[in-house]
Amino acid sequence: MRNFILIAIAVLSLAACDRSHDGKLDEAFETQVVDIVTYTGLDGSGHATFCLDGRDDEPAVMLYTRVGALGKVKENERLLLTYAIDHRASDNSYWDIDARGYSRIINDSLRVNAKPLDTYQMRPIKLISAWRTGEYLNLHGQAETSSKSRLLYMMIDSDTKYDETVDAYLVHDLLGSDSIFQWREFYMSVNVAALKSPNAPCHTLRLHLNDEANHKITYRDFHIK
């Protein structure tokens, strides 16, 4: 199974999508927002498109840009996108946007433990927010960093994978490093589609985590279906 390394947030600008006039931003694009989206490839005109899943099970919205291909970004990759909406040319299912930058984030699917739970490292994080959008559970937080790579992924307890409440754990392993430099921001998006399958009995995903920012809360529940 491929190991995922904690990715530092580095915003890549999209200079090609400037919509300004004499150095002034078009007033239609005044409000700038940041969302985790799915890159859905190029449209018929060669412009990048994205899918913004609604919160929980709300309908998704397609985002259309004037930007070309995104370098090494692969289709269906989850990204942190900075953009503004042109409300003059948008409706509930279609937004025309000015894409201003993006960051590559941690993309993964739920994993299942292959050994006893107590053998996995669960180093502390500082959770800022957590939310589900369609088939994805998204996390924004901070994690310890060092000069070495580390692992950060979500794993379910195999003993509960057929229960109505499935227990999951946020594994954070520094891979033996004992030199901690600082806390660094991260975003991750985990595909939980397997739990939303009609044949899966799961109704709730219970995420256990070691949250340095809130010791009183040891888990968070997310409605699945």
N, C-alpha and C positions, 0 to 999 in steps of 0.2 A: 504494500500500500504506500502511495506517495506521501512523503512528509511535507507539511506546509510550514513555511517559515514566516515568522511575524514580519509584516511588510510595513515600513515606515510610510507615512502619508507624505507624498510629494506631488504637488499640484502641477499638472502639465497644462500650459495655456493653449488655447485654440485661437491663435491670432487670425486664422483664415475666416473666422465668422464675425469679424468686426462689422457692426451696423451703425456707423457714426456718420455724421455730416459735419464737415469742417471741425473735426475734433470733439464734437458734442454728441453724446449718446442719444439715440432715438428715444423720445419720451415714452414710446409704447413699451420700452423694455426697462423701466425704472426699477422694478422690484426684482432683486436677485435672490435665488433660492438654491439650496443644496439638498440633493436627494441621492439615495442609492437606487440605481437603475440597472436594467439589463441592456447591453449593447445588442441590437437585433440586426446589424449589418447595414448595407447600403440600399437605398430605394432606387427606383428606375432612373433617377437623375444623378446617381452616384453620390448622394448625400447620406451622412450617417443618421441612423434612426435608433431610438431607444424605447424601452417599455418601462413605464413607471407603475408598478403594482400598487393597488389600493391598500390602505391599512386594513389589516385582518383579511376579510374576504370581499372588500369593496371592489368595484370594477377597475380594471387597469386603464391607463391612458397611454397612447402612443405619442412620442415626442419626435418632431421632425425638425431638421436643422439645415443649414447651408454649408456644413462642414463635410470634407471628404473622409477617406478612410483614416482610422485612428492608429496608424503604425502597427505595432505588434499585438494590439488588442484583438482577441478572438471573438467571434460571434457567440452570443449567450454568456459572455463574461459579465460579471457584476462589477460596477464602477461607482465611484462617488462623483457625481456630476454637478458642476456649478453652472447655472443657466438663468435666463430671464424669459418670461412668457410674453408673447405678442397676443394680447387678449382680443385684438381686432380680427385675428384669423384663427381662432381656436374655439373648440366646443368641449363637451363633456368627455369625448373619447379621443380627441385629436388636439394637440397643442403645437403651435408653431413657436419654436424657441430660438433664442440666441445662446448657443453653447459657448461658455467662456473658459472652461477648464475642467479637467477630470483628474482623478487619482485612482490608481489601481489598488484594490483592497484584497483582503483574504477571501478567496472563494473556496467553498468546500461543501461536502454533503455529510449528513450524519454518519458517524462511524459507530461500530459496536465493539465493546471490549473483548479482547482475545485472551485476557488474563485477569486475575482478581483485581477488583477496583482499587484496593489499597496499595497496589504496586505502581499506580500512575501518579505522577507529580501534578499537583494542583496549586501552583504558586499563586499568590494573590494578584488580583487585578483591581482597578478602580473603575467600576461600571458607571458610565454616564447615562446611557439609555439603552433600552432593548425593546424591540417591537417586531411583530410579524406582518409581512406583506405577502399575501397569497401563499406560495409554496416556500417562502424564505423566512428564516428567523435572522434578524439583523442585530448586531451588537456594536456599540460605540463605547470605547473606554480607553484606559491607559494601562500599560503593562511595563514591567521592568525590562530594561535593555542592558546588554553587555556587548563585548567585542565579538561574541560568538553567535551563531544561529541558535534559534530555539523553536519549540513547537507550541502551537496554539490551535486547538481544534475542539469540536464538540462531539462527545461520545455518549451513546445510550447504554444503559445497563441491560445486558442480554436477558436477565431474569425478568425484566418488566416489559420487553418489547411487544408482548401480546396482551398487555393490560390496558385498561381504559386510561390510566395515568402512567405515562412512560417517564422514567427517571433518566435524565441526561446530566452530564458533568462537563464542565469546561476544563479541559486538560491544558496546563501551562507548564512546560518542561524546559528548563534552562540548559539541559544537556550537560550538566556537570560544571557549568560556569559559576564561579563564586565572586566575580568582579562585576558588580552592578553599577552602571553609570548613572542612569536616570530613568524616570518614568516617561514613556513615549506613547503618543496617541495612536490608536488603531481603530479600524472599522473592519468588520467581518460579516459575511452573508452566507448562511448555511442553508442548503436545500433540505427541506423536511418533507418533500413530496411523498416519501414512502409512508409516512404516518397519516397522510390525507387520503390514501387509497381507500376505495369503498370496502375492501376486504380487511382493512386494518381496524381493530377495535378502539384505537386511541382517540380520546376526546381531549386530553390535556397533556402537554409536554411540561414536565417539571424540571427546570434547569437549576442544578446545584452549582454554586460557585463560591469561591473564596474572595469576597469583596472587601478590600481594604477600606473602601469609602463608607461601608455600612455593615458593621459586624453583626448587627441585630438581624439582618435578613440573610438567611443562608440559601434560600432558593426563590425562584420566581416561576409562576405558572403562566402558561400561554395556551389559550383556547385553540384547538386544532380543527375541530369540526363538531 
